[in-house]
Amino acid sequence: MFTALLAQADAAGDLDWVVAVDSTVVRAHQHAAGAVKAAQAPNRHLL
C-alpha cells in the first residue's frame, strides 16, 4: 500500500528524491574490537 502511494506521488511530481550520505566513523576501543590483550603480571595483592 505504501509503495503504491509513493508511486502515485512520484508520478505526480510531489516527491523530491534526495539522498543524504553520512560519513561518520565509529571507532571502538582496541579491546572491544577483539584485539589480543598483553599478558599481565600476577597480582601480588591477593589475600
Backbone hydrogen bonds, N-H to C=O, Kabsch-Sander energy under -0.5 kcal/mol:
donor,donor_aa,acceptor,acceptor_aa,energy
5,L,1,M,-2.0
6,L,2,F,-2.4
7,A,3,T,-2.3
8,Q,4,A,-2.2
9,A,5,L,-2.5
10,D,6,L,-2.5
11,A,7,A,-2.3
12,A,8,Q,-1.8
13,G,10,D,-0.9
14,D,9,A,-2.7
15,L,9,A,-0.6
17,W,15,L,-0.6
18,V,16,D,-1.2
20,A,18,V,-0.5
22,D,20,A,-0.5
23,S,21,V,-0.5
27,R,25,V,-0.6
33,A,29,H,-1.4
34,G,31,H,-1.0
35,A,30,Q,-1.9
44,R,42,P,-0.7
46,L,43,N,-0.6
